[in-house]
Amino acid sequence: MHVPHQNGLSFLRILIPYALGISFFYGFKPVPGILLLTSLNLLLFIGLAFINFRYKEIKAYRFKVFTGSILQLLLFFFGGLSCISYTQSLKSDHFSKTSSSYLKIRIIEEPQYKNGICRFKAQVMLSYQISADSGQQGVYLLPKPASGAIMVAIKTPVKTILTLYYGEVLIIPSLFSEVSPPHLSSEFDYKAWLATQNINHQTFLYPQQYLKIKGNKGNPILTFALRLRQQQLKRYAKLIKNKEAIALASTLILGYRTDLSKDTLDVYAKTGTIHALSVSGMHVGLIYMVLNHLLSFLNSGKRGKLIKLILILPAIWFYALLTGFSPSVLRSVLMLSVFLIAKSWSRPANSYNIVAFSAFCILVYQPFLLWDVGFQLSFLAVSGLVYLQPKIQQSWPIENKWLYKLWGVIAMSLAAQVFTFPSSVYYFHQFPLYFLLSNVFILIPIALLMYLGIIILFPGFDFLASLFEWLIHFTNQGLRWISQLPFSSLSGIWISKIEFILLCLALIFLVIAIVHHQKKAFFISLTVLILLQGFLSHDQIRTYHQRKIITFKIPKQQAIAYIFSNRATVYTTLTKQDKAFIYFIRPALDQYQVKSIKLVPP
């Protein structure tokens, strides 16, 4: 069994201490920590530089472990420094640290419209303080430099869309508040989610409370890409009649998920095909396959291959820009770029190094993406494909060409699910049991949808819109049927952080035991599983003896639950099918492992 040599995993050894440094120093509040970390980084760097320049004189080859430890520490503290430097709330000119009357902000993402609210992230540029001139009549606004990001929500009139776009500059009143934590631990932690995006404050405004300033301060390339995407969205709306089909096409091709219904998302989540709705490696790969085929006439000669590379790289990066630069598509495009550049120079490309290099580059640019669930699942899935998929496929040699390809798809799905299983259970509290059937089912339809969805964006191919719409309906109906099969998914699974870590360890050692036929790894995995079962049994005993009263905070509703063992009586006017019950009450009862629910009107 081939195992990459440690020299081939150089970027993995760089990534791990850097990521650990980000993780350790995340949430580190004291500002003097920046000075301390900067000093430590300088000292360690100077030490490494000295060892490198005097390598032969001091015979540094005799203490390679010591030198390696210094490098690991440097990367660890560099990760910590990157994390703290990236934290905007620690800056002295953060808008929340000074009193002001107005804020000048720049919209840094495409505004999203939903349920009568326009939401967008904005970067604070200046703060203004009202000042009255004692010598002359009048009131003046004194500008002060300010920084920091803020989440803005604007109430929109009925059936009205505000004309707000990425890059535009607004003057708003300085009426912000810190994002509140969730009332219950089972609720979505909006505060923590925004914090990973460097946002700790929010504001709610009415249309008459903001003033738009002429001009656009956004990145011109991103501005062009977003406006182009809006034009393509309008074209889909013109060609496709069904609203759900429009939403799916916009999500699948252009990465615009705002209009996608929760019912459709639930169907894809229950069948283990939610990755198809996130623009990722599969989408980028299909785009590359088309471009590679169209430019195949350039394969002869080094100059032709170089021209082909120059044409393909900007095209796939522009597609990533067009779809919003999500972590998954950024990872895919970066990995593909490194692979193509290495291939053009006839250099061997180590897959593990490419994955680690991509993650390292992304985390240097945005350290807080380490806590992004999409980032984590994306790299876990691709790691499974790189490490486990070839081993699964080689475990059953098949001579038939088409059966071999089908087995390859199954192996790919198995590898990705094995590596993402603990995180899926921990974050989403469910696991699809028919993921193999679902992924085999969507293999051809999704590829056809990608190609048809791109083709009909060009003039002259409007006649394909009806076929495209039918294919979307066929795919959705097929997945909906699979999701309604008995035992289609395990739901209501809640595990603690300790149980999550134990599950990860057990799975890691089990995979090592199976792949490398190591008895020691198998017994370690079995021991960890027994320990995990002990924690789960303790949870069951605690559930049997629990007595709790839960008060829910639901907009325009009241609800209170009395929990006795694994049974609950809920006093509320809601039904089990209401969205408020599913969003607020059901997760809390699942967390306490309630099996029997009785609803009583108050």
C-alpha positions as CSV (number, residue, x, y, z in Angstrom):
1,M,0.0,0.0,0.0
2,H,1.5,3.3,-1.1
3,V,1.9,5.9,1.6
4,P,3.2,9.3,0.6
5,H,6.7,10.0,1.8
6,Q,6.9,12.7,4.5
7,N,8.8,15.0,2.1
8,G,5.8,14.8,-0.2
9,L,3.6,16.1,2.6
10,S,5.5,19.3,3.3
11,F,2.4,21.6,3.0
12,L,0.4,19.3,5.3
13,R,3.1,19.8,8.0
14,I,2.8,23.5,7.4
15,L,-1.0,23.6,7.5
16,I,-1.5,21.6,10.7
17,P,0.4,23.9,13.2
18,Y,-0.9,27.0,11.4
19,A,-4.5,25.9,11.8
20,L,-3.9,24.9,15.4
21,G,-2.6,28.4,16.0
22,I,-5.7,29.9,14.6
23,S,-7.9,27.6,16.6
24,F,-6.0,28.3,19.9
25,F,-6.0,32.1,19.6
26,Y,-9.5,32.5,18.2
27,G,-11.4,34.8,20.6
28,F,-8.2,36.0,22.2
29,K,-9.2,39.4,23.5
30,P,-6.2,41.4,25.0
31,V,-4.7,43.7,22.4
32,P,-1.2,43.3,23.9
33,G,-1.4,39.7,22.6
34,I,-0.6,41.1,19.2
35,L,2.7,42.6,20.4
36,L,3.6,39.4,22.2
37,L,2.9,37.2,19.2
38,T,4.7,39.5,16.8
39,S,7.8,39.4,19.1
40,L,7.6,35.6,19.3
41,N,7.3,35.3,15.5
42,L,10.3,37.6,15.0
43,L,12.5,35.7,17.5
44,L,11.7,32.3,16.1
45,F,12.2,33.6,12.5
46,I,15.6,35.1,13.4
47,G,16.5,31.8,15.1
48,L,15.7,29.8,12.0
49,A,17.5,32.3,9.8
50,F,20.6,32.0,12.0
51,I,20.5,28.2,11.8
52,N,20.1,28.3,8.1
53,F,23.1,30.7,7.5
54,R,25.3,28.9,9.9
55,Y,24.1,25.4,9.1
56,K,27.5,23.8,8.4
57,E,29.4,25.7,11.1
58,I,27.1,24.7,13.9
59,K,26.4,21.2,12.4
60,A,22.7,21.8,12.5
61,Y,22.0,18.4,10.9
62,R,22.7,16.9,14.4
63,F,19.6,18.5,15.9
64,K,17.0,18.4,13.1
65,V,14.2,17.6,15.6
66,F,15.0,20.9,17.4
67,T,15.0,22.9,14.2
68,G,11.8,21.3,13.1
69,S,10.2,22.1,16.5
70,I,11.2,25.8,16.0
71,L,9.6,25.8,12.6
72,Q,6.4,24.2,13.9
73,L,6.3,26.8,16.8
74,L,6.8,29.6,14.3
75,L,3.9,28.4,12.2
76,F,1.7,28.0,15.3
77,F,2.3,31.5,16.5
78,F,2.0,32.9,13.0
79,G,-1.4,31.3,12.9
80,G,-2.3,33.0,16.2
81,L,-1.0,36.3,14.9
82,S,-3.0,36.0,11.7
83,C,-6.1,35.3,13.7
84,I,-5.7,38.2,16.1
85,S,-4.7,40.6,13.3
86,Y,-7.8,39.6,11.3
87,T,-10.1,40.3,14.3
88,Q,-11.6,43.7,13.5
89,S,-13.2,44.2,16.9
90,L,-9.7,44.5,18.4
91,K,-8.7,47.5,16.4
92,S,-8.6,50.8,18.2
93,D,-10.8,52.6,15.5
94,H,-13.5,50.0,15.5
95,F,-16.9,51.8,15.2
96,S,-18.3,50.2,18.4
97,K,-15.5,51.8,20.5
98,T,-16.4,55.5,19.9
99,S,-19.7,57.4,20.1
100,S,-21.1,58.6,16.9
101,S,-24.3,59.8,15.3
102,Y,-23.9,58.4,11.8
103,L,-21.9,55.8,10.0
104,K,-20.6,55.8,6.4
105,I,-20.7,52.2,5.2
106,R,-19.9,50.3,2.0
107,I,-22.0,47.2,0.9
108,I,-19.5,44.3,0.7
109,E,-21.8,41.6,-0.6
110,E,-24.8,41.2,-2.9
111,P,-28.0,42.3,-0.9
112,Q,-30.4,39.4,-0.2
113,Y,-34.2,39.9,-0.2
114,K,-36.4,37.6,1.8
115,N,-39.6,37.9,3.8
116,G,-39.7,41.6,3.4
117,I,-36.2,42.2,4.6
118,C,-33.1,43.3,2.7
119,R,-30.0,42.0,4.4
120,F,-26.3,42.6,3.6
121,K,-22.9,42.9,5.1
122,A,-21.2,46.3,5.1
123,Q,-17.8,47.7,5.9
124,V,-17.7,50.8,8.1
125,M,-15.6,53.5,6.4
126,L,-16.2,56.6,8.6
127,S,-18.1,57.7,11.7
128,Y,-19.7,61.1,12.1
129,Q,-20.3,63.1,15.2
130,I,-22.8,66.0,15.3
131,S,-21.1,69.2,16.3
132,A,-22.8,72.6,16.7
133,D,-20.7,75.7,15.9
134,S,-21.1,78.2,18.7
135,G,-19.9,81.1,16.5
136,Q,-22.2,80.4,13.6
137,Q,-25.7,79.0,13.2
138,G,-25.8,75.4,12.0
139,V,-24.8,71.9,12.7
140,Y,-21.8,70.1,11.4
141,L,-20.8,66.5,11.0
142,L,-17.3,65.8,12.1
143,P,-15.8,62.7,10.3
144,K,-13.6,60.2,12.1
145,P,-11.8,57.2,10.7
146,A,-13.6,54.0,11.6
147,S,-13.4,50.3,10.7
148,G,-15.3,47.1,11.3
149,A,-18.0,45.1,9.6
150,I,-21.7,45.2,10.4
151,M,-24.8,43.3,9.4
152,V,-27.5,45.6,8.0
153,A,-31.2,44.7,7.7
154,I,-33.6,47.1,6.0
155,K,-37.4,46.7,6.1
156,T,-38.7,46.7,2.6
157,P,-42.2,47.9,1.6
158,V,-44.6,45.2,0.3
159,K,-43.7,44.0,-3.2
160,T,-40.8,46.4,-3.4
161,I,-37.1,45.7,-3.9
162,L,-34.7,48.4,-2.8
163,T,-32.2,49.5,-5.5
164,L,-29.1,48.6,-3.4
165,Y,-26.1,46.9,-5.0
166,Y,-22.6,45.6,-4.0
167,G,-20.1,48.4,-3.6
168,E,-22.6,51.2,-3.0
169,V,-21.9,53.7,-0.1
170,L,-24.6,54.6,2.4
171,I,-24.9,57.0,5.3
172,I,-26.9,55.3,8.2
173,P,-27.7,56.3,11.8
174,S,-25.4,54.9,14.3
175,L,-28.1,52.7,15.8
176,F,-26.5,49.3,16.2
177,S,-26.5,46.6,18.8
178,E,-24.4,43.6,19.6
179,V,-25.7,40.3,18.2
180,S,-27.5,38.4,20.8
181,P,-26.7,34.7,21.6
182,P,-29.4,32.0,21.1
183,H,-32.0,31.6,23.8
184,L,-31.4,27.8,23.8
185,S,-28.4,25.8,22.8
186,S,-30.5,23.9,20.3
187,E,-31.2,27.0,18.3
188,F,-29.0,28.2,15.5
189,D,-26.1,30.3,17.0
190,Y,-26.4,33.3,14.8
191,K,-24.0,35.2,17.0
192,A,-21.2,32.6,16.6
193,W,-21.9,32.3,12.8
194,L,-21.5,36.1,12.3
195,A,-18.5,36.2,14.5
196,T,-16.7,33.7,12.2
197,Q,-17.3,36.4,9.5
198,N,-15.8,39.1,11.7
199,I,-19.2,40.6,12.4
200,N,-20.3,41.3,16.0
201,H,-22.9,44.0,15.5
202,Q,-26.1,44.5,13.6
203,T,-28.6,47.2,12.8
204,F,-32.2,47.3,11.7
205,L,-33.4,50.2,9.6
206,Y,-36.4,51.5,7.6
207,P,-36.1,52.8,4.0
208,Q,-36.2,56.4,5.0
209,Q,-33.2,56.0,7.4
210,Y,-30.4,55.6,4.9
211,L,-28.9,58.0,2.4
212,K,-27.2,56.6,-0.7
213,I,-24.1,58.4,-2.0
214,K,-23.3,58.5,-5.7
215,G,-20.6,56.2,-7.0
216,N,-19.5,52.7,-6.4
217,K,-16.5,51.8,-4.2
218,G,-16.6,48.1,-4.7
219,N,-14.1,45.9,-6.6
220,P,-14.8,46.6,-10.3
221,I,-14.2,43.0,-11.3
222,L,-16.6,41.7,-8.6
223,T,-19.1,44.4,-9.4
224,F,-19.1,43.3,-13.1
225,A,-19.4,39.6,-12.1
226,L,-22.4,40.2,-9.8
227,R,-24.2,42.4,-12.3
228,L,-23.6,39.7,-14.9
229,R,-25.1,37.1,-12.6
230,Q,-28.2,39.3,-12.0
231,Q,-28.6,39.4,-15.8
232,Q,-28.4,35.6,-16.0
233,L,-30.9,35.2,-13.1
234,K,-33.3,37.4,-15.0
235,R,-32.8,35.3,-18.1
236,Y,-33.7,32.1,-16.1
237,A,-36.8,33.9,-14.8
238,K,-37.8,34.7,-18.4
239,L,-37.2,31.2,-19.8
240,I,-38.4,29.0,-17.0
241,K,-42.0,29.1,-15.7
242,N,-41.8,27.2,-12.4
243,K,-40.5,29.3,-9.6
244,E,-38.8,26.3,-7.8
245,A,-37.1,25.3,-11.1
246,I,-35.8,28.9,-11.4
247,A,-34.5,28.8,-7.8
248,L,-32.7,25.4,-8.4
249,A,-31.2,26.6,-11.7
250,S,-29.9,29.8,-10.0
251,T,-28.4,27.7,-7.2
252,L,-27.0,24.9,-9.3
253,I,-25.4,27.0,-12.0
254,L,-24.8,30.5,-10.5
255,G,-24.5,29.7,-6.7
256,Y,-27.5,32.0,-5.9
257,R,-29.4,30.2,-3.1
258,T,-31.6,33.0,-1.7
259,D,-34.9,31.8,-3.4
260,L,-34.5,28.1,-2.8
261,S,-37.3,26.8,-0.6
262,K,-36.6,25.0,2.7
263,D,-38.6,21.9,1.5
264,T,-36.2,21.5,-1.5
265,L,-33.2,21.9,0.8
266,D,-34.6,19.3,3.2
267,V,-35.1,16.8,0.3
268,Y,-31.5,17.2,-0.8
269,A,-30.2,17.1,2.8
270,K,-32.2,13.9,3.6
271,T,-30.8,12.1,0.5
272,G,-27.2,13.1,1.0
273,T,-27.1,15.2,-2.2
274,I,-26.9,18.7,-0.7
275,H,-23.4,19.0,-2.2
276,A,-25.0,19.2,-5.6
277,L,-26.6,22.5,-4.6
278,S,-23.2,24.0,-3.5
279,V,-21.0,25.1,-6.4
280,S,-17.9,23.0,-5.7
281,G,-15.4,20.7,-7.3
282,M,-18.0,18.8,-9.4
283,H,-19.2,22.1,-11.0
284,V,-15.7,23.4,-11.6
285,G,-14.6,20.0,-13.0
286,L,-17.5,20.0,-15.5
287,I,-16.6,23.5,-16.6
288,Y,-12.9,22.5,-17.0
289,M,-13.9,19.4,-19.1
290,V,-15.8,21.5,-21.5
291,L,-13.0,24.1,-21.9
292,N,-10.4,21.4,-22.1
293,H,-12.3,19.7,-25.0
294,L,-13.0,23.0,-26.8
295,L,-9.3,23.9,-26.6
296,S,-7.9,20.5,-27.4
297,F,-6.5,21.7,-30.7
298,L,-3.9,23.6,-28.6
299,N,-2.4,20.4,-27.1
300,S,0.4,20.2,-29.7
301,G,3.6,21.9,-28.6
302,K,4.6,23.8,-25.5
303,R,3.4,27.1,-26.8
304,G,0.0,25.8,-27.5
305,K,-0.3,24.2,-24.1
306,L,0.8,27.5,-22.5
307,I,-1.9,29.4,-24.4
308,K,-4.5,26.8,-23.4
309,L,-3.5,27.3,-19.8
310,I,-3.7,31.1,-20.1
311,L,-7.2,30.8,-21.5
312,I,-8.5,28.2,-19.0
313,L,-7.3,29.6,-15.7
314,P,-9.0,33.0,-16.1
315,A,-12.2,31.3,-17.2
316,I,-12.5,29.0,-14.2
317,W,-11.5,31.8,-11.8
318,F,-14.1,34.1,-13.4
319,Y,-16.7,31.3,-12.9
320,A,-15.7,31.1,-9.2
321,L,-16.1,34.9,-9.0
322,L,-19.5,34.7,-10.7
323,T,-20.8,32.2,-8.2
324,G,-19.8,34.2,-5.1
325,F,-16.4,32.7,-4.2
326,S,-17.7,30.2,-1.6
327,P,-15.1,28.1,0.3
328,S,-15.8,25.0,-1.7
329,V,-15.5,26.6,-5.1
330,L,-12.4,28.6,-4.0
331,R,-10.8,25.3,-2.9
332,S,-11.7,23.6,-6.1
333,V,-10.4,26.4,-8.4
334,L,-7.2,26.8,-6.4
335,M,-6.5,23.0,-6.5
336,L,-7.3,22.8,-10.2
337,S,-5.0,25.8,-10.9
338,V,-2.1,24.3,-9.0
339,F,-2.6,20.9,-10.8
340,L,-2.8,22.5,-14.2
341,I,0.3,24.7,-13.6
342,A,2.3,21.7,-12.4
343,K,1.1,19.6,-15.3
344,S,2.1,22.4,-17.8
345,W,5.6,22.4,-16.4
346,S,5.7,18.5,-16.4
347,R,6.1,18.4,-12.6
348,P,4.5,15.6,-10.6
349,A,1.6,16.9,-8.5
350,N,1.1,15.4,-5.0
351,S,-2.6,15.4,-4.3
352,Y,-2.1,15.7,-0.5
353,N,0.2,18.7,-1.0
354,I,-2.3,20.4,-3.3
355,V,-5.2,20.0,-0.8
356,A,-3.0,21.3,2.1
357,F,-1.6,24.2,0.0
358,S,-5.1,25.2,-1.0
359,A,-6.3,25.2,2.6
360,F,-3.3,27.1,3.8
361,C,-3.7,29.8,1.1
362,I,-7.4,30.3,1.9
363,L,-6.7,30.4,5.7
364,V,-3.9,33.0,5.3
365,Y,-6.4,35.1,3.3
366,Q,-9.4,34.5,5.7
367,P,-8.3,32.7,9.0
368,F,-11.9,32.6,10.3
369,L,-12.9,30.3,7.5
370,L,-11.5,27.5,9.7
371,W,-14.8,27.6,11.6
372,D,-16.9,27.7,8.4
373,V,-18.9,24.4,8.2
374,G,-18.8,24.5,4.4
375,F,-15.0,24.9,4.4
376,Q,-14.6,22.0,6.8
377,L,-16.9,19.6,4.9
378,S,-15.4,20.6,1.6
379,F,-11.8,19.7,2.6
380,L,-12.9,16.6,4.5
381,A,-14.8,15.4,1.4
382,V,-11.9,16.0,-0.9
383,S,-9.5,14.4,1.5
384,G,-11.7,11.3,1.5
385,L,-11.6,11.3,-2.3
386,V,-7.8,11.6,-2.4
387,Y,-7.0,9.1,0.3
388,L,-9.9,6.6,0.5
389,Q,-11.6,6.5,-2.9
390,P,-8.7,4.9,-4.9
391,K,-8.4,2.2,-2.2
392,I,-12.1,1.4,-2.2
393,Q,-12.2,1.2,-6.0
394,Q,-9.1,-1.0,-6.1
395,S,-10.5,-3.4,-3.5
396,W,-12.9,-4.8,-6.1
397,P,-11.4,-5.1,-9.5
398,I,-14.1,-5.1,-12.2
399,E,-13.3,-5.9,-15.9
400,N,-16.5,-4.5,-17.4
401,K,-15.9,-0.8,-18.4
402,W,-19.3,0.6,-17.4
403,L,-19.6,-1.4,-14.2
404,Y,-16.1,-0.2,-13.3
405,K,-17.2,3.4,-13.8
406,L,-20.4,2.8,-11.7
407,W,-18.2,1.2,-8.9
408,G,-16.0,4.3,-9.1
409,V,-19.0,6.6,-8.5
410,I,-20.0,4.4,-5.5
411,A,-16.4,4.4,-4.2
412,M,-16.3,8.2,-4.5
413,S,-19.6,8.6,-2.6
414,L,-18.5,6.2,0.1
415,A,-15.1,7.9,0.6
416,A,-16.7,11.3,0.9
417,Q,-19.4,10.1,3.3
418,V,-16.9,8.3,5.6
419,F,-14.8,11.4,6.0
420,T,-17.7,13.8,6.5
421,F,-19.9,11.4,8.7
422,P,-18.9,12.8,12.1
423,S,-19.2,16.4,11.1
424,S,-22.5,15.8,9.4
425,V,-23.9,14.2,12.5
426,Y,-22.5,16.9,14.8
427,Y,-23.6,19.9,12.8
428,F,-26.8,18.8,11.2
429,H,-28.0,16.1,13.6
430,Q,-29.0,13.7,10.8
431,F,-27.4,11.1,8.4
432,P,-28.9,9.9,5.0
433,L,-29.0,6.1,4.8
434,Y,-29.7,6.0,1.1
435,F,-26.9,8.3,0.1
436,L,-25.4,5.8,-2.4
437,L,-28.7,5.4,-4.2
438,S,-29.3,9.1,-4.3
439,N,-25.8,10.0,-5.6
440,V,-25.9,7.3,-8.3
441,F,-29.4,8.6,-9.3
442,I,-28.3,12.3,-9.7
443,L,-25.0,11.5,-11.4
444,I,-26.2,11.9,-15.0
445,P,-29.1,14.4,-14.4
446,I,-26.8,16.9,-12.5
447,A,-24.2,16.8,-15.3
448,L,-26.9,17.4,-17.9
449,L,-28.4,20.2,-15.9
450,M,-25.0,21.9,-15.6
451,Y,-24.4,21.8,-19.3
452,L,-28.0,22.7,-20.3
453,G,-28.1,25.4,-17.7
454,I,-25.0,27.1,-19.1
455,I,-26.0,26.6,-22.8
456,I,-29.5,28.3,-22.4
457,L,-27.8,31.4,-21.0
458,F,-26.5,32.1,-24.5
459,P,-28.9,33.6,-27.1
460,G,-30.3,31.2,-29.6
461,F,-30.8,28.2,-27.2
462,D,-34.1,29.2,-25.7
463,F,-35.8,26.1,-27.1
464,L,-33.8,24.0,-24.6
465,A,-35.4,25.7,-21.6
466,S,-38.4,23.4,-21.5
467,L,-36.1,20.3,-21.5
468,F,-34.0,21.9,-18.8
469,E,-37.1,22.6,-16.6
470,W,-38.4,19.1,-17.1
471,L,-35.1,17.6,-16.1
472,I,-35.1,19.7,-12.9
473,H,-38.6,18.5,-12.1
474,F,-37.6,14.9,-12.8
475,T,-34.5,15.2,-10.5
476,N,-36.5,16.8,-7.7
477,Q,-39.2,14.2,-7.9
478,G,-36.8,11.3,-7.9
479,L,-35.0,12.6,-4.8
480,R,-38.3,13.4,-3.1
481,W,-39.3,9.8,-3.6
482,I,-36.1,8.5,-2.1
483,S,-36.4,10.9,0.9
484,Q,-39.9,9.5,1.6
485,L,-38.7,5.8,1.7
486,P,-38.9,4.1,5.1
487,F,-35.8,4.9,7.2
488,S,-34.5,7.3,4.6
489,S,-32.4,9.1,7.2
490,L,-31.5,9.1,10.8
491,S,-32.6,12.4,12.4
492,G,-32.6,14.0,15.8
493,I,-29.0,12.9,16.5
494,W,-27.3,15.1,19.1
495,I,-23.8,14.4,20.3
496,S,-21.5,16.4,22.6
497,K,-18.1,17.7,21.6
498,I,-16.4,14.9,23.5
499,E,-18.5,12.3,21.7
500,F,-17.8,14.0,18.4
501,I,-14.0,13.8,19.0
502,L,-14.3,10.1,20.1
503,L,-16.3,9.3,17.0
504,C,-13.6,11.0,14.8
505,L,-10.9,9.0,16.5
506,A,-12.7,5.7,16.3
507,L,-13.4,6.3,12.6
508,I,-9.8,7.3,11.9
509,F,-8.3,4.2,13.5
510,L,-10.9,2.0,11.9
511,V,-10.0,3.3,8.4
512,I,-6.3,2.8,9.2
513,A,-7.0,-0.7,10.4
514,I,-8.9,-1.7,7.3
515,V,-6.7,0.0,4.7
516,H,-3.3,-1.1,6.2
517,H,-4.5,-4.3,7.9
518,Q,-3.2,-3.2,11.4
519,K,-4.6,-5.1,14.3
520,K,-3.3,-2.5,16.8
521,A,-5.3,0.3,15.1
522,F,-8.4,-2.0,15.1
523,F,-8.2,-2.6,18.8
524,I,-7.6,1.2,19.5
525,S,-10.7,1.9,17.4
526,L,-12.7,-0.7,19.3
527,T,-11.5,0.7,22.6
528,V,-12.6,4.2,21.6
529,L,-16.0,2.9,20.4
530,I,-16.5,1.3,23.7
531,L,-15.7,4.5,25.5
532,L,-18.0,6.4,23.1
533,Q,-20.8,3.9,23.9
534,G,-20.2,4.6,27.6
535,F,-20.8,8.3,27.1
536,L,-23.9,7.5,25.0
537,S,-25.2,5.2,27.7
538,H,-24.7,7.9,30.3
539,D,-26.7,10.2,28.1
540,Q,-29.5,7.7,28.1
541,I,-29.5,7.3,31.9
542,R,-29.5,11.1,32.3
543,T,-32.5,11.3,29.9
544,Y,-34.4,8.7,31.9
545,H,-34.1,10.8,35.1
546,Q,-34.4,14.3,33.6
547,R,-37.1,16.7,34.7
548,K,-37.1,20.1,32.9
549,I,-39.2,23.1,32.1
550,I,-38.3,25.0,28.8
551,T,-39.6,28.4,27.9
552,F,-39.3,29.2,24.2
553,K,-38.8,32.6,22.7
554,I,-40.8,32.5,19.5
555,P,-41.8,35.7,17.5
556,K,-45.6,36.4,18.0
557,Q,-46.0,33.0,19.7
558,Q,-45.7,31.5,23.2
559,A,-44.7,28.0,24.1
560,I,-43.5,26.1,27.2
561,A,-42.5,22.5,27.5
562,Y,-42.6,20.2,30.6
563,I,-40.1,17.4,30.1
564,F,-40.5,14.2,32.1
565,S,-37.9,11.5,31.2
566,N,-38.3,11.0,27.4
567,R,-41.8,12.5,27.2
568,A,-42.8,16.1,26.9
569,T,-46.0,18.1,27.2
570,V,-45.9,21.4,25.2
571,Y,-48.4,24.2,25.8
572,T,-48.7,26.0,22.6
573,T,-51.1,26.9,19.8
574,L,-48.6,25.6,17.2
575,T,-49.0,22.3,15.4
576,K,-46.1,19.9,14.6
577,Q,-46.2,21.0,11.0
578,D,-45.8,24.7,11.7
579,K,-42.4,26.2,10.7
580,A,-42.0,27.8,14.2
581,F,-42.5,24.4,15.9
582,I,-40.0,22.7,13.5
583,Y,-37.4,25.5,13.9
584,F,-37.7,26.4,17.6
585,I,-39.3,23.6,19.5
586,R,-38.5,20.3,17.7
587,P,-34.6,20.8,17.9
588,A,-34.8,21.4,21.7
589,L,-36.9,18.3,22.3
590,D,-34.6,16.3,20.1
591,Q,-31.6,17.5,22.0
592,Y,-33.2,16.2,25.2
593,Q,-34.0,12.9,23.4
594,V,-37.7,13.3,23.8
595,K,-39.6,10.5,22.0
596,S,-43.2,11.3,22.9
597,I,-44.7,14.8,22.4
598,K,-48.1,15.9,23.6
599,L,-49.4,19.3,22.4
600,V,-51.9,21.1,24.6
601,P,-53.4,24.5,23.8
602,P,-52.8,27.0,26.6
